[in-house]
Amino acid sequence: MSKGYVNPDHYRKSTMEAIDVMEAISTDEEFRGHLKNTSIKYLLRLNDKDTPLMNARKCLWYVERLVKKLEDEG
């Protein structure tokens, strides 16, 4: 899967991606909640905006980021 398809260039205008800034200014619990809730958002709109495949890929991107966060926290 192309990263740009889910995480387009406009999210990476500076040296840090927007998601990394959000993580930096959030507690671990807040950031995990953001990742969880955003993944749910893409599942809930699966057939209503963009394409089902695009929404599933976006959901997966956030779930994978959540899994990595949980692994890093041990």
Predicted model as a PDB file, atoms N, CA, C, CB and O in Angstrom, pLDDT in the B-factor column:
MODEL        1                                                                  
ATOM      1  N   MET A   1       0.851  -1.179   0.000  1.00 44.00           N  
ATOM      2  CA  MET A   1       0.000   0.000   0.000  1.00 44.00           C  
ATOM      3  C   MET A   1       0.887   1.229   0.000  1.00 44.00           C  
ATOM      4  CB  MET A   1      -0.963   0.005   1.219  1.00 44.00           C  
ATOM      5  O   MET A   1       1.868   1.297   0.741  1.00 44.00           O  
ATOM      6  N   SER A   2       0.551   2.177  -0.812  1.00 47.00           N  
ATOM      7  CA  SER A   2       1.289   3.428  -0.870  1.00 47.00           C  
ATOM      8  C   SER A   2       0.972   4.289   0.341  1.00 47.00           C  
ATOM      9  CB  SER A   2       0.967   4.184  -2.159  1.00 47.00           C  
ATOM     10  O   SER A   2      -0.195   4.557   0.625  1.00 47.00           O  
ATOM     11  N   LYS A   3       1.994   4.722   1.053  1.00 49.00           N  
ATOM     12  CA  LYS A   3       1.786   5.560   2.238  1.00 49.00           C  
ATOM     13  C   LYS A   3       1.083   6.855   1.869  1.00 49.00           C  
ATOM     14  CB  LYS A   3       3.123   5.866   2.925  1.00 49.00           C  
ATOM     15  O   LYS A   3       0.247   7.339   2.632  1.00 49.00           O  
ATOM     16  N   GLY A   4       1.405   7.429   0.710  1.00 51.00           N  
ATOM     17  CA  GLY A   4       0.798   8.674   0.294  1.00 51.00           C  
ATOM     18  C   GLY A   4      -0.704   8.581   0.110  1.00 51.00           C  
ATOM     19  O   GLY A   4      -1.412   9.578   0.248  1.00 51.00           O  
ATOM     20  N   TYR A   5      -1.188   7.404  -0.199  1.00 60.00           N  
ATOM     21  CA  TYR A   5      -2.624   7.190  -0.392  1.00 60.00           C  
ATOM     22  C   TYR A   5      -3.382   7.454   0.893  1.00 60.00           C  
ATOM     23  CB  TYR A   5      -2.899   5.764  -0.882  1.00 60.00           C  
ATOM     24  O   TYR A   5      -4.484   8.001   0.867  1.00 60.00           O  
ATOM     25  N   VAL A   6      -2.801   7.071   2.007  1.00 68.00           N  
ATOM     26  CA  VAL A   6      -3.436   7.224   3.306  1.00 68.00           C  
ATOM     27  C   VAL A   6      -2.922   8.450   4.036  1.00 68.00           C  
ATOM     28  CB  VAL A   6      -3.212   5.989   4.150  1.00 68.00           C  
ATOM     29  O   VAL A   6      -3.675   9.103   4.759  1.00 68.00           O  
ATOM     30  N   ASN A   7      -1.674   8.765   3.860  1.00 64.00           N  
ATOM     31  CA  ASN A   7      -1.021   9.846   4.586  1.00 64.00           C  
ATOM     32  C   ASN A   7      -0.403  10.820   3.573  1.00 64.00           C  
ATOM     33  CB  ASN A   7       0.065   9.287   5.566  1.00 64.00           C  
ATOM     34  O   ASN A   7       0.812  10.818   3.373  1.00 64.00           O  
ATOM     35  N   PRO A   8      -1.244  11.654   2.932  1.00 66.00           N  
ATOM     36  CA  PRO A   8      -0.765  12.491   1.829  1.00 66.00           C  
ATOM     37  C   PRO A   8       0.240  13.562   2.251  1.00 66.00           C  
ATOM     38  CB  PRO A   8      -1.932  13.151   1.166  1.00 66.00           C  
ATOM     39  O   PRO A   8       0.422  13.850   3.434  1.00 66.00           O  
ATOM     40  N   ASP A   9       0.878  14.134   1.245  1.00 67.00           N  
ATOM     41  CA  ASP A   9       1.941  15.120   1.468  1.00 67.00           C  
ATOM     42  C   ASP A   9       1.520  16.308   2.317  1.00 67.00           C  
ATOM     43  CB  ASP A   9       2.438  15.618   0.158  1.00 67.00           C  
ATOM     44  O   ASP A   9       2.346  16.851   3.051  1.00 67.00           O  
ATOM     45  N   HIS A  10       0.258  16.730   2.242  1.00 62.00           N  
ATOM     46  CA  HIS A  10      -0.127  17.923   2.993  1.00 62.00           C  
ATOM     47  C   HIS A  10      -0.068  17.714   4.507  1.00 62.00           C  
ATOM     48  CB  HIS A  10      -1.522  18.350   2.595  1.00 62.00           C  
ATOM     49  O   HIS A  10      -0.164  18.680   5.263  1.00 62.00           O  
ATOM     50  N   TYR A  11       0.088  16.461   4.962  1.00 61.00           N  
ATOM     51  CA  TYR A  11       0.279  16.202   6.390  1.00 61.00           C  
ATOM     52  C   TYR A  11       1.755  16.278   6.783  1.00 61.00           C  
ATOM     53  CB  TYR A  11      -0.289  14.829   6.758  1.00 61.00           C  
ATOM     54  O   TYR A  11       2.093  16.189   7.963  1.00 61.00           O  
ATOM     55  N   ARG A  12       2.626  16.442   5.795  1.00 59.00           N  
ATOM     56  CA  ARG A  12       4.066  16.428   6.055  1.00 59.00           C  
ATOM     57  C   ARG A  12       4.739  17.671   5.507  1.00 59.00           C  
ATOM     58  CB  ARG A  12       4.703  15.188   5.451  1.00 59.00           C  
ATOM     59  O   ARG A  12       5.734  17.571   4.789  1.00 59.00           O  
ATOM     60  N   LYS A  13       4.213  18.834   5.835  1.00 62.00           N  
ATOM     61  CA  LYS A  13       4.738  20.090   5.291  1.00 62.00           C  
ATOM     62  C   LYS A  13       6.015  20.558   5.987  1.00 62.00           C  
ATOM     63  CB  LYS A  13       3.688  21.167   5.397  1.00 62.00           C  
ATOM     64  O   LYS A  13       6.788  21.314   5.400  1.00 62.00           O  
ATOM     65  N   SER A  14       6.246  20.129   7.208  1.00 69.00           N  
ATOM     66  CA  SER A  14       7.433  20.581   7.936  1.00 69.00           C  
ATOM     67  C   SER A  14       8.301  19.375   8.273  1.00 69.00           C  
ATOM     68  CB  SER A  14       7.037  21.355   9.231  1.00 69.00           C  
ATOM     69  O   SER A  14       8.132  18.294   7.709  1.00 69.00           O  
ATOM     70  N   THR A  15       9.224  19.574   9.193  1.00 81.00           N  
ATOM     71  CA  THR A  15      10.132  18.491   9.551  1.00 81.00           C  
ATOM     72  C   THR A  15       9.422  17.380  10.325  1.00 81.00           C  
ATOM     73  CB  THR A  15      11.289  19.035  10.372  1.00 81.00           C  
ATOM     74  O   THR A  15       9.910  16.251  10.372  1.00 81.00           O  
ATOM     75  N   MET A  16       8.273  17.691  10.932  1.00 85.00           N  
ATOM     76  CA  MET A  16       7.497  16.686  11.665  1.00 85.00           C  
ATOM     77  C   MET A  16       6.129  16.534  11.014  1.00 85.00           C  
ATOM     78  CB  MET A  16       7.349  17.076  13.166  1.00 85.00           C  
ATOM     79  O   MET A  16       5.510  17.516  10.602  1.00 85.00           O  
ATOM     80  N   GLU A  17       5.666  15.290  10.927  1.00 89.00           N  
ATOM     81  CA  GLU A  17       4.309  15.049  10.449  1.00 89.00           C  
ATOM     82  C   GLU A  17       3.318  15.514  11.511  1.00 89.00           C  
ATOM     83  CB  GLU A  17       4.094  13.544  10.109  1.00 89.00           C  
ATOM     84  O   GLU A  17       3.639  15.539  12.699  1.00 89.00           O  
ATOM     85  N   ALA A  18       2.131  15.875  11.083  1.00 89.00           N  
ATOM     86  CA  ALA A  18       1.092  16.329  12.011  1.00 89.00           C  
ATOM     87  C   ALA A  18       0.834  15.291  13.103  1.00 89.00           C  
ATOM     88  CB  ALA A  18      -0.208  16.626  11.250  1.00 89.00           C  
ATOM     89  O   ALA A  18       0.662  15.651  14.267  1.00 89.00           O  
ATOM     90  N   ILE A  19       0.805  14.021  12.743  1.00 93.00           N  
ATOM     91  CA  ILE A  19       0.536  12.963  13.724  1.00 93.00           C  
ATOM     92  C   ILE A  19       1.626  12.924  14.793  1.00 93.00           C  
ATOM     93  CB  ILE A  19       0.431  11.592  13.026  1.00 93.00           C  
ATOM     94  O   ILE A  19       1.343  12.632  15.955  1.00 93.00           O  
ATOM     95  N   ASP A  20       2.867  13.216  14.410  1.00 93.00           N  
ATOM     96  CA  ASP A  20       3.974  13.222  15.376  1.00 93.00           C  
ATOM     97  C   ASP A  20       3.878  14.408  16.326  1.00 93.00           C  
ATOM     98  CB  ASP A  20       5.321  13.251  14.646  1.00 93.00           C  
ATOM     99  O   ASP A  20       4.225  14.296  17.502  1.00 93.00           O  
ATOM    100  N   VAL A  21       3.405  15.547  15.816  1.00 93.00           N  
ATOM    101  CA  VAL A  21       3.190  16.715  16.676  1.00 93.00           C  
ATOM    102  C   VAL A  21       2.093  16.399  17.682  1.00 93.00           C  
ATOM    103  CB  VAL A  21       2.819  17.973  15.835  1.00 93.00           C  
ATOM    104  O   VAL A  21       2.215  16.716  18.865  1.00 93.00           O  
ATOM    105  N   MET A  22       1.003  15.765  17.200  1.00 96.00           N  
ATOM    106  CA  MET A  22      -0.085  15.385  18.105  1.00 96.00           C  
ATOM    107  C   MET A  22       0.411  14.462  19.211  1.00 96.00           C  
ATOM    108  CB  MET A  22      -1.213  14.705  17.325  1.00 96.00           C  
ATOM    109  O   MET A  22       0.037  14.614  20.374  1.00 96.00           O  
ATOM    110  N   GLU A  23       1.248  13.516  18.843  1.00 97.00           N  
ATOM    111  CA  GLU A  23       1.798  12.598  19.847  1.00 97.00           C  
ATOM    112  C   GLU A  23       2.678  13.349  20.837  1.00 97.00           C  
ATOM    113  CB  GLU A  23       2.603  11.472  19.170  1.00 97.00           C  
ATOM    114  O   GLU A  23       2.630  13.085  22.039  1.00 97.00           O  
ATOM    115  N   ALA A  24       3.472  14.271  20.343  1.00 96.00           N  
ATOM    116  CA  ALA A  24       4.407  15.004  21.204  1.00 96.00           C  
ATOM    117  C   ALA A  24       3.690  15.864  22.244  1.00 96.00           C  
ATOM    118  CB  ALA A  24       5.315  15.881  20.357  1.00 96.00           C  
ATOM    119  O   ALA A  24       4.207  16.060  23.344  1.00 96.00           O  
ATOM    120  N   ILE A  25       2.512  16.378  21.910  1.00 97.00           N  
ATOM    121  CA  ILE A  25       1.818  17.266  22.840  1.00 97.00           C  
ATOM    122  C   ILE A  25       0.726  16.555  23.645  1.00 97.00           C  
ATOM    123  CB  ILE A  25       1.213  18.421  22.080  1.00 97.00           C  
ATOM    124  O   ILE A  25      -0.005  17.193  24.403  1.00 97.00           O  
ATOM    125  N   SER A  26       0.621  15.242  23.478  1.00 98.00           N  
ATOM    126  CA  SER A  26      -0.403  14.451  24.175  1.00 98.00           C  
ATOM    127  C   SER A  26       0.235  13.513  25.183  1.00 98.00           C  
ATOM    128  CB  SER A  26      -1.246  13.647  23.172  1.00 98.00           C  
ATOM    129  O   SER A  26       1.399  13.133  25.053  1.00 98.00           O  
ATOM    130  N   THR A  27      -0.542  13.150  26.187  1.00 98.00           N  
ATOM    131  CA  THR A  27      -0.095  12.055  27.055  1.00 98.00           C  
ATOM    132  C   THR A  27      -0.227  10.760  26.265  1.00 98.00           C  
ATOM    133  CB  THR A  27      -0.929  11.994  28.396  1.00 98.00           C  
ATOM    134  O   THR A  27      -0.893  10.720  25.230  1.00 98.00           O  
ATOM    135  N   ASP A  28       0.409   9.702  26.757  1.00 97.00           N  
ATOM    136  CA  ASP A  28       0.276   8.406  26.084  1.00 97.00           C  
ATOM    137  C   ASP A  28      -1.189   7.989  25.994  1.00 97.00           C  
ATOM    138  CB  ASP A  28       1.089   7.328  26.823  1.00 97.00           C  
ATOM    139  O   ASP A  28      -1.639   7.498  24.959  1.00 97.00           O  
ATOM    140  N   GLU A  29      -1.923   8.188  27.077  1.00 98.00           N  
ATOM    141  CA  GLU A  29      -3.337   7.799  27.096  1.00 98.00           C  
ATOM    142  C   GLU A  29      -4.152   8.612  26.089  1.00 98.00           C  
ATOM    143  CB  GLU A  29      -3.918   7.977  28.505  1.00 98.00           C  
ATOM    144  O   GLU A  29      -5.004   8.063  25.390  1.00 98.00           O  
ATOM    145  N   GLU A  30      -3.894   9.905  26.015  1.00 98.00           N  
ATOM    146  CA  GLU A  30      -4.608  10.752  25.055  1.00 98.00           C  
ATOM    147  C   GLU A  30      -4.308  10.316  23.623  1.00 98.00           C  
ATOM    148  CB  GLU A  30      -4.223  12.232  25.250  1.00 98.00           C  
ATOM    149  O   GLU A  30      -5.212  10.234  22.791  1.00 98.00           O  
ATOM    150  N   PHE A  31      -3.042  10.037  23.342  1.00 98.00           N  
ATOM    151  CA  PHE A  31      -2.669   9.683  21.982  1.00 98.00           C  
ATOM    152  C   PHE A  31      -3.233   8.319  21.593  1.00 98.00           C  
ATOM    153  CB  PHE A  31      -1.152   9.687  21.833  1.00 98.00           C  
ATOM    154  O   PHE A  31      -3.687   8.137  20.463  1.00 98.00           O  
ATOM    155  N   ARG A  32      -3.206   7.361  22.519  1.00 98.00           N  
ATOM    156  CA  ARG A  32      -3.818   6.055  22.234  1.00 98.00           C  
ATOM    157  C   ARG A  32      -5.303   6.231  21.940  1.00 98.00           C  
ATOM    158  CB  ARG A  32      -3.616   5.074  23.423  1.00 98.00           C  
ATOM    159  O   ARG A  32      -5.834   5.596  21.029  1.00 98.00           O  
ATOM    160  N   GLY A  33      -5.975   7.085  22.701  1.00 98.00           N  
ATOM    161  CA  GLY A  33      -7.386   7.359  22.461  1.00 98.00           C  
ATOM    162  C   GLY A  33      -7.628   7.978  21.096  1.00 98.00           C  
ATOM    163  O   GLY A  33      -8.588   7.632  20.408  1.00 98.00           O  
ATOM    164  N   HIS A  34      -6.754   8.895  20.709  1.00 98.00           N  
ATOM    165  CA  HIS A  34      -6.863   9.517  19.383  1.00 98.00           C  
ATOM    166  C   HIS A  34      -6.749   8.459  18.290  1.00 98.00           C  
ATOM    167  CB  HIS A  34      -5.773  10.599  19.195  1.00 98.00           C  
ATOM    168  O   HIS A  34      -7.560   8.427  17.364  1.00 98.00           O  
ATOM    169  N   LEU A  35      -5.750   7.602  18.398  1.00 98.00           N  
ATOM    170  CA  LEU A  35      -5.558   6.559  17.386  1.00 98.00           C  
ATOM    171  C   LEU A  35      -6.759   5.618  17.327  1.00 98.00           C  
ATOM    172  CB  LEU A  35      -4.280   5.761  17.678  1.00 98.00           C  
ATOM    173  O   LEU A  35      -7.229   5.271  16.244  1.00 98.00           O  
ATOM    174  N   LYS A  36      -7.248   5.210  18.487  1.00 98.00           N  
ATOM    175  CA  LYS A  36      -8.398   4.312  18.550  1.00 98.00           C  
ATOM    176  C   LYS A  36      -9.628   4.972  17.941  1.00 98.00           C  
ATOM    177  CB  LYS A  36      -8.681   3.899  20.002  1.00 98.00           C  
ATOM    178  O   LYS A  36     -10.299   4.382  17.093  1.00 98.00           O  
ATOM    179  N   ASN A  37      -9.922   6.188  18.369  1.00 98.00           N  
ATOM    180  CA  ASN A  37     -11.123   6.871  17.895  1.00 98.00           C  
ATOM    181  C   ASN A  37     -11.065   7.192  16.410  1.00 98.00           C  
ATOM    182  CB  ASN A  37     -11.334   8.141  18.677  1.00 98.00           C  
ATOM    183  O   ASN A  37     -12.080   7.108  15.718  1.00 98.00           O  
ATOM    184  N   THR A  38      -9.900   7.555  15.916  1.00 98.00           N  
ATOM    185  CA  THR A  38      -9.783   7.866  14.495  1.00 98.00           C  
ATOM    186  C   THR A  38      -9.959   6.611  13.656  1.00 98.00           C  
ATOM    187  CB  THR A  38      -8.430   8.518  14.195  1.00 98.00           C  
ATOM    188  O   THR A  38     -10.568   6.667  12.587  1.00 98.00           O  
ATOM    189  N   SER A  39      -9.433   5.476  14.122  1.00 98.00           N  
ATOM    190  CA  SER A  39      -9.639   4.228  13.379  1.00 98.00           C  
ATOM    191  C   SER A  39     -11.120   3.871  13.339  1.00 98.00           C  
ATOM    192  CB  SER A  39      -8.829   3.077  14.014  1.00 98.00           C  
ATOM    193  O   SER A  39     -11.620   3.408  12.313  1.00 98.00           O  
ATOM    194  N   ILE A  40     -11.818   4.081  14.441  1.00 98.00           N  
ATOM    195  CA  ILE A  40     -13.266   3.815  14.490  1.00 98.00           C  
ATOM    196  C   ILE A  40     -13.998   4.732  13.514  1.00 98.00           C  
ATOM    197  CB  ILE A  40     -13.817   4.013  15.933  1.00 98.00           C  
ATOM    198  O   ILE A  40     -14.932   4.301  12.838  1.00 98.00           O  
ATOM    199  N   LYS A  41     -13.581   5.984  13.439  1.00 97.00           N  
ATOM    200  CA  LYS A  41     -14.210   6.943  12.518  1.00 97.00           C  
ATOM    201  C   LYS A  41     -14.188   6.421  11.093  1.00 97.00           C  
ATOM    202  CB  LYS A  41     -13.503   8.303  12.586  1.00 97.00           C  
ATOM    203  O   LYS A  41     -15.192   6.494  10.385  1.00 97.00           O  
ATOM    204  N   TYR A  42     -13.039   5.891  10.668  1.00 97.00           N  
ATOM    205  CA  TYR A  42     -12.940   5.407   9.292  1.00 97.00           C  
ATOM    206  C   TYR A  42     -13.780   4.156   9.063  1.00 97.00           C  
ATOM    207  CB  TYR A  42     -11.491   5.122   8.942  1.00 97.00           C  
ATOM    208  O   TYR A  42     -14.280   3.951   7.957  1.00 97.00           O  
ATOM    209  N   LEU A  43     -13.943   3.330  10.064  1.00 96.00           N  
ATOM    210  CA  LEU A  43     -14.836   2.173   9.915  1.00 96.00           C  
ATOM    211  C   LEU A  43     -16.298   2.611   9.825  1.00 96.00           C  
ATOM    212  CB  LEU A  43     -14.652   1.198  11.093  1.00 96.00           C  
ATOM    213  O   LEU A  43     -17.066   2.073   9.028  1.00 96.00           O  
ATOM    214  N   LEU A  44     -16.676   3.592  10.648  1.00 97.00           N  
ATOM    215  CA  LEU A  44     -18.063   4.041  10.659  1.00 97.00           C  
ATOM    216  C   LEU A  44     -18.476   4.704   9.344  1.00 97.00           C  
ATOM    217  CB  LEU A  44     -18.279   5.004  11.805  1.00 97.00           C  
ATOM    218  O   LEU A  44     -19.642   4.637   8.955  1.00 97.00           O  
ATOM    219  N   ARG A  45     -17.538   5.333   8.668  1.00 96.00           N  
ATOM    220  CA  ARG A  45     -17.872   5.985   7.396  1.00 96.00           C  
ATOM    221  C   ARG A  45     -17.447   5.145   6.193  1.00 96.00           C  
ATOM    222  CB  ARG A  45     -17.212   7.357   7.322  1.00 96.00           C  
ATOM    223  O   ARG A  45     -17.337   5.665   5.083  1.00 96.00           O  
ATOM    224  N   LEU A  46     -17.214   3.878   6.403  1.00 96.00           N  
ATOM    225  CA  LEU A  46     -16.683   2.980   5.381  1.00 96.00           C  
ATOM    226  C   LEU A  46     -17.340   3.173   4.022  1.00 96.00           C  
ATOM    227  CB  LEU A  46     -16.853   1.553   5.819  1.00 96.00           C  
ATOM    228  O   LEU A  46     -16.644   3.302   3.015  1.00 96.00           O  
ATOM    229  N   ASN A  47     -18.653   3.196   3.977  1.00 95.00           N  
ATOM    230  CA  ASN A  47     -19.371   3.276   2.704  1.00 95.00           C  
ATOM    231  C   ASN A  47     -19.951   4.655   2.405  1.00 95.00           C  
ATOM    232  CB  ASN A  47     -20.473   2.271   2.691  1.00 95.00           C  
ATOM    233  O   ASN A  47     -20.698   4.814   1.440  1.00 95.00           O  
ATOM    234  N   ASP A  48     -19.616   5.650   3.221  1.00 95.00           N  
ATOM    235  CA  ASP A  48     -20.271   6.940   3.089  1.00 95.00           C  
ATOM    236  C   ASP A  48     -19.406   8.057   2.519  1.00 95.00           C  
ATOM    237  CB  ASP A  48     -20.768   7.353   4.400  1.00 95.00           C  
ATOM    238  O   ASP A  48     -19.947   9.045   2.022  1.00 95.00           O  
ATOM    239  N   LYS A  49     -18.108   7.939   2.571  1.00 89.00           N  
ATOM    240  CA  LYS A  49     -17.222   8.988   2.078  1.00 89.00           C  
ATOM    241  C   LYS A  49     -16.021   8.327   1.414  1.00 89.00           C  
ATOM    242  CB  LYS A  49     -16.772   9.944   3.232  1.00 89.00           C  
ATOM    243  O   LYS A  49     -15.544   7.292   1.881  1.00 89.00           O  
ATOM    244  N   ASP A  50     -15.535   8.914   0.336  1.00 91.00           N  
ATOM    245  CA  ASP A  50     -14.440   8.326  -0.425  1.00 91.00           C  
ATOM    246  C   ASP A  50     -14.836   6.913  -0.843  1.00 91.00           C  
ATOM    247  CB  ASP A  50     -13.120   8.313   0.405  1.00 91.00           C  
ATOM    248  O   ASP A  50     -15.988   6.687  -1.212  1.00 91.00           O  
ATOM    249  N   THR A  51     -13.920   5.972  -0.792  1.00 95.00           N  
ATOM    250  CA  THR A  51     -14.252   4.594  -1.155  1.00 95.00           C  
ATOM    251  C   THR A  51     -14.094   3.702   0.070  1.00 95.00           C  
ATOM    252  CB  THR A  51     -13.353   4.089  -2.323  1.00 95.00           C  
ATOM    253  O   THR A  51     -13.339   4.039   0.981  1.00 95.00           O  
ATOM    254  N   PRO A  52     -14.795   2.567   0.108  1.00 96.00           N  
ATOM    255  CA  PRO A  52     -14.614   1.651   1.223  1.00 96.00           C  
ATOM    256  C   PRO A  52     -13.150   1.225   1.388  1.00 96.00           C  
ATOM    257  CB  PRO A  52     -15.492   0.426   1.031  1.00 96.00           C  
ATOM    258  O   PRO A  52     -12.652   1.124   2.509  1.00 96.00           O  
ATOM    259  N   LEU A  53     -12.472   0.978   0.278  1.00 96.00           N  
ATOM    260  CA  LEU A  53     -11.066   0.563   0.358  1.00 96.00           C  
ATOM    261  C   LEU A  53     -10.206   1.657   0.983  1.00 96.00           C  
ATOM    262  CB  LEU A  53     -10.531   0.207  -1.039  1.00 96.00           C  
ATOM    263  O   LEU A  53      -9.355   1.367   1.824  1.00 96.00           O  
ATOM    264  N   MET A  54     -10.415   2.907   0.583  1.00 95.00           N  
ATOM    265  CA  MET A  54      -9.623   3.998   1.153  1.00 95.00           C  
ATOM    266  C   MET A  54      -9.874   4.119   2.651  1.00 95.00           C  
ATOM    267  CB  MET A  54      -9.949   5.328   0.450  1.00 95.00           C  
ATOM    268  O   MET A  54      -8.933   4.295   3.425  1.00 95.00           O  
ATOM    269  N   ASN A  55     -11.130   4.027   3.064  1.00 96.00           N  
ATOM    270  CA  ASN A  55     -11.441   4.120   4.484  1.00 96.00           C  
ATOM    271  C   ASN A  55     -10.868   2.947   5.262  1.00 96.00           C  
ATOM    272  CB  ASN A  55     -12.939   4.192   4.689  1.00 96.00           C  
ATOM    273  O   ASN A  55     -10.393   3.125   6.384  1.00 96.00           O  
ATOM    274  N   ALA A  56     -10.904   1.756   4.688  1.00 96.00           N  
ATOM    275  CA  ALA A  56     -10.317   0.591   5.358  1.00 96.00           C  
ATOM    276  C   ALA A  56      -8.805   0.755   5.502  1.00 96.00           C  
ATOM    277  CB  ALA A  56     -10.640  -0.701   4.578  1.00 96.00           C  
ATOM    278  O   ALA A  56      -8.232   0.397   6.530  1.00 96.00           O  
ATOM    279  N   ARG A  57      -8.166   1.295   4.472  1.00 96.00           N  
ATOM    280  CA  ARG A  57      -6.715   1.517   4.544  1.00 96.00           C  
ATOM    281  C   ARG A  57      -6.368   2.574   5.594  1.00 96.00           C  
ATOM    282  CB  ARG A  57      -6.171   1.945   3.169  1.00 96.00           C  
ATOM    283  O   ARG A  57      -5.386   2.432   6.323  1.00 96.00           O  
ATOM    284  N   LYS A  58      -7.173   3.626   5.667  1.00 96.00           N  
ATOM    285  CA  LYS A  58      -6.927   4.657   6.679  1.00 96.00           C  
ATOM    286  C   LYS A  58      -7.118   4.083   8.078  1.00 96.00           C  
ATOM    287  CB  LYS A  58      -7.862   5.866   6.464  1.00 96.00           C  
ATOM    288  O   LYS A  58      -6.328   4.356   8.981  1.00 96.00           O  
ATOM    289  N   CYS A  59      -8.164   3.292   8.251  1.00 97.00           N  
ATOM    290  CA  CYS A  59      -8.393   2.639   9.539  1.00 97.00           C  
ATOM    291  C   CYS A  59      -7.191   1.774   9.910  1.00 97.00           C  
ATOM    292  CB  CYS A  59      -9.682   1.783   9.498  1.00 97.00           C  
ATOM    293  O   CYS A  59      -6.699   1.829  11.037  1.00 97.00           O  
ATOM    294  N   LEU A  60      -6.729   0.986   8.960  1.00 97.00           N  
ATOM    295  CA  LEU A  60      -5.580   0.109   9.196  1.00 97.00           C  
ATOM    296  C   LEU A  60      -4.337   0.909   9.576  1.00 97.00           C  
ATOM    297  CB  LEU A  60      -5.296  -0.739   7.954  1.00 97.00           C  
ATOM    298  O   LEU A  60      -3.583   0.496  10.457  1.00 97.00           O  
ATOM    299  N   TRP A  61      -4.116   2.047   8.921  1.00 96.00           N  
ATOM    300  CA  TRP A  61      -2.951   2.882   9.223  1.00 96.00           C  
ATOM    301  C   TRP A  61      -2.968   3.301  10.685  1.00 96.00           C  
ATOM    302  CB  TRP A  61      -2.918   4.125   8.311  1.00 96.00           C  
ATOM    303  O   TRP A  61      -1.942   3.244  11.363  1.00 96.00           O  
ATOM    304  N   TYR A  62      -4.147   3.726  11.176  1.00 97.00           N  
ATOM    305  CA  TYR A  62      -4.262   4.143  12.574  1.00 97.00           C  
ATOM    306  C   TYR A  62      -4.159   2.966  13.538  1.00 97.00           C  
ATOM    307  CB  TYR A  62      -5.577   4.868  12.792  1.00 97.00           C  
ATOM    308  O   TYR A  62      -3.568   3.099  14.609  1.00 97.00           O  
ATOM    309  N   VAL A  63      -4.719   1.827  13.178  1.00 98.00           N  
ATOM    310  CA  VAL A  63      -4.613   0.637  14.031  1.00 98.00           C  
ATOM    311  C   VAL A  63      -3.159   0.184  14.107  1.00 98.00           C  
ATOM    312  CB  VAL A  63      -5.511  -0.513  13.492  1.00 98.00           C  
ATOM    313  O   VAL A  63      -2.679  -0.170  15.184  1.00 98.00           O  
ATOM    314  N   GLU A  64      -2.455   0.192  12.980  1.00 97.00           N  
ATOM    315  CA  GLU A  64      -1.043  -0.196  12.996  1.00 97.00           C  
ATOM    316  C   GLU A  64      -0.221   0.768  13.842  1.00 97.00           C  
ATOM    317  CB  GLU A  64      -0.485  -0.250  11.568  1.00 97.00           C  
ATOM    318  O   GLU A  64       0.693   0.343  14.549  1.00 97.00           O  
ATOM    319  N   ARG A  65      -0.527   2.033  13.780  1.00 97.00           N  
ATOM    320  CA  ARG A  65       0.180   3.021  14.608  1.00 97.00           C  
ATOM    321  C   ARG A  65      -0.123   2.776  16.084  1.00 97.00           C  
ATOM    322  CB  ARG A  65      -0.223   4.470  14.207  1.00 97.00           C  
ATOM    323  O   ARG A  65       0.760   2.916  16.931  1.00 97.00           O  
ATOM    324  N   LEU A  66      -1.373   2.410  16.397  1.00 98.00           N  
ATOM    325  CA  LEU A  66      -1.748   2.084  17.775  1.00 98.00           C  
ATOM    326  C   LEU A  66      -1.013   0.845  18.264  1.00 98.00           C  
ATOM    327  CB  LEU A  66      -3.260   1.871  17.883  1.00 98.00           C  
ATOM    328  O   LEU A  66      -0.526   0.822  19.395  1.00 98.00           O  
ATOM    329  N   VAL A  67      -0.928  -0.173  17.437  1.00 98.00           N  
ATOM    330  CA  VAL A  67      -0.206  -1.393  17.809  1.00 98.00           C  
ATOM    331  C   VAL A  67       1.259  -1.069  18.095  1.00 98.00           C  
ATOM    332  CB  VAL A  67      -0.314  -2.458  16.688  1.00 98.00           C  
ATOM    333  O   VAL A  67       1.814  -1.542  19.087  1.00 98.00           O  
ATOM    334  N   LYS A  68       1.888  -0.267  17.236  1.00 97.00           N  
ATOM    335  CA  LYS A  68       3.280   0.106  17.469  1.00 97.00           C  
ATOM    336  C   LYS A  68       3.433   0.872  18.772  1.00 97.00           C  
ATOM    337  CB  LYS A  68       3.809   0.940  16.308  1.00 97.00           C  
ATOM    338  O   LYS A  68       4.382   0.639  19.522  1.00 97.00           O  
ATOM    339  N   LYS A  69       2.510   1.781  19.046  1.00 97.00           N  
ATOM    340  CA  LYS A  69       2.548   2.562  20.287  1.00 97.00           C  
ATOM    341  C   LYS A  69       2.461   1.627  21.496  1.00 97.00           C  
ATOM    342  CB  LYS A  69       1.391   3.601  20.319  1.00 97.00           C  
ATOM    343  O   LYS A  69       3.216   1.784  22.456  1.00 97.00           O  
ATOM    344  N   LEU A  70       1.555   0.669  21.453  1.00 97.00           N  
ATOM    345  CA  LEU A  70       1.399  -0.277  22.568  1.00 97.00           C  
ATOM    346  C   LEU A  70       2.638  -1.161  22.723  1.00 97.00           C  
ATOM    347  CB  LEU A  70       0.151  -1.155  22.355  1.00 97.00           C  
ATOM    348  O   LEU A  70       3.063  -1.448  23.842  1.00 97.00           O  
ATOM    349  N   GLU A  71       3.214  -1.591  21.597  1.00 97.00           N  
ATOM    350  CA  GLU A  71       4.442  -2.391  21.670  1.00 97.00           C  
ATOM    351  C   GLU A  71       5.585  -1.593  22.276  1.00 97.00           C  
ATOM    352  CB  GLU A  71       4.838  -2.892  20.279  1.00 97.00           C  
ATOM    353  O   GLU A  71       6.351  -2.117  23.084  1.00 97.00           O  
ATOM    354  N   ASP A  72       5.702  -0.332  21.892  1.00 96.00           N  
ATOM    355  CA  ASP A  72       6.771   0.526  22.406  1.00 96.00           C  
ATOM    356  C   ASP A  72       6.623   0.781  23.901  1.00 96.00           C  
ATOM    357  CB  ASP A  72       6.787   1.850  21.656  1.00 96.00           C  
ATOM    358  O   ASP A  72       7.617   0.943  24.610  1.00 96.00           O  
ATOM    359  N   GLU A  73       5.380   0.817  24.378  1.00 95.00           N  
ATOM    360  CA  GLU A  73       5.130   1.047  25.787  1.00 95.00           C  
ATOM    361  C   GLU A  73       5.381  -0.206  26.624  1.00 95.00           C  
ATOM    362  CB  GLU A  73       3.712   1.526  25.986  1.00 95.00           C  
ATOM    363  O   GLU A  73       5.526  -0.139  27.845  1.00 95.00           O  
ATOM    364  N   GLY A  74       5.430  -1.355  25.937  1.00 88.00           N  
ATOM    365  CA  GLY A  74       5.718  -2.625  26.614  1.00 88.00           C  
ATOM    366  C   GLY A  74       4.575  -3.110  27.396  1.00 88.00           C  
ATOM    367  O   GLY A  74       4.660  -4.166  28.023  1.00 88.00           O  
TER     368      GLY A  74                                                      
ENDMDL                                                                          
END                                                                             
